[in-house]
Amino acid sequence: MTSLPPSVDLSGRDGLPPELRVLADLYPREMWQGHANFPGLTAFWLEMHGKFRSVMDELITGSQGYLDGGDPMRFGAATSRYTGFFLQGLQGHHGIEDNHYFPLMVEFDPRLVRAFDILDHDHHALHDHMNRLAEATNAVLRPLQDGDTATDQTARLLTVQEAFRGFLDRHLTDEEDVVVPLILEHGEGRF
């Protein structure tokens, strides 16, 4: 993996650089669902991304609800279950992308090699966020099991969750802007 300039590092960008939006500009989001190559892999890919966003929103809502006086047992059980599902799903999803789809996809359009380098860089950065989320979640769950309110730890967890949501949404949006137009252009049968 190469070092990326701050403008394409996940923490410092607000979208893909214009030169990497070649296919995204040809296939804007508003026409994706109507495209003949949308059903199947593309629809599934976007559905998975939607689930990751939804679970992260649910985790944030749960943490805020607990800090606002919610039930500790319900909060602890839901946080444990949803965080485990989220982290395992995200790890598996990125593993399939890194080991199967991305190596195939990068071959189809040399203009996107750098875009896939950026996505790979994102995956490494997201692993750091995943580790922080796991650590912050465990720091809440342990005291809750012992009957402690874990308010300070939950406030920290909420901060970690909100930061993760921002990074994750930026990555998923950029990944969609690379992958979906590529599939629409070439068809899913090649991947």
C-alpha positions, 0 to 999 in steps of 0.5 A: 500500500502506498502513502496517499496525499491528505486529499485522498486520505479518508480522514481528509477528503470529501469525495473522490478526486475528479479524475477518479470519477470518470465512470461515476460521472457517466453513471450518476446515482439517480440512474443506477436502479434503472440500469440493466446491470443493476439487479444482482451484485450491485443491488446486493452490494448497496444493500450491505452498505445500507445495513452497515449504515443502519446498524451504526445508526442504531448503535449511536441511537442506543448509546444516546438513549442510554445516556438519556436514562435508558435501561442498562440491561437492554442497552448492554444486550443490544450494544453487544449484539449489534456491535458484534454483528457489525464488526463481523459483517464489516470484516467479512465484507472487506475481506471479500472485496480485498481478496476477490472483487477488487483484484478482478475489478481493477483490471477492467479500467486502468483509470481506476487503479488509483481509486482501488489503492484509495479504497485499500488504504481506507480498509486499513484505516477502517480496521483502526476504527473497528479496533477502537469500537471494539475496545470502547464497547468492551469498556462499557460492557464490562462495568455494566455486567458488574452493575456499574452505570458506565456513564463515562465509558458510554459517553466515550463509546458514543464519541467513537461510534460517531467518528466511525460513522463519519469515516464509514459513510465517506468510505462506503460512498466513495466505494459505491462511486467506484464499484457500482459504475464499474459493474454497470459499465462491464456487467456483473458476469465478469466478477 
